[in-house]
Amino acid sequence: MRKYTLLNRMASIAACVGMLLTGVSSAFEGNRAPIAKDVEISARGTLQGQVLTPAGTPIANAPVRLAWQGTPVAETKTTAEGRFVISGVRSGVHELSVGSSQSSLRLWKNGTAPANSLQTVSVTENEQVVRGQFADGVVGSTNSTFITIAAVAGVAVGTTALVIAANNDDESAPASP
């Protein structure tokens, strides 16, 4: 009977640890919001850009669509050099779509854009994003990995301590009254 109780406790603890680890990993899943690029439009409200392949070759006649809050604002096609120009654009957050690629842009009036803003937009069509388990060169990746390892080690030590404590529990009365 004592072995059954010990196995039951171990199984319960393992199930709890599994649920905790599943909850931690699912917190990092899902769609992430795209990072908006800051772009300064001309004084006349003109947005300029270029559409390229992942190899850097310009794409001719690519359909380019600019939308604001999901509503299309302008549509055009690229030139033979892959360049496009959209006129009559207002400042604000817009979505730029080229084929299946979509970019979020923060458009700024001429003279109001941050110092590191772009003058023209470069869009890479059909860019394949490869995500892996180890992210070398990503800020914070080393710290995140260390924290994950420390958390798993802490859970393992805690589980072991609980199992040992449960196993050493003799149901006798305490020595003091």
Order of alpha helices (4+ residues) and beta strands (2+ residues): alpha-beta-beta-beta-beta-beta-beta-beta-beta-alpha
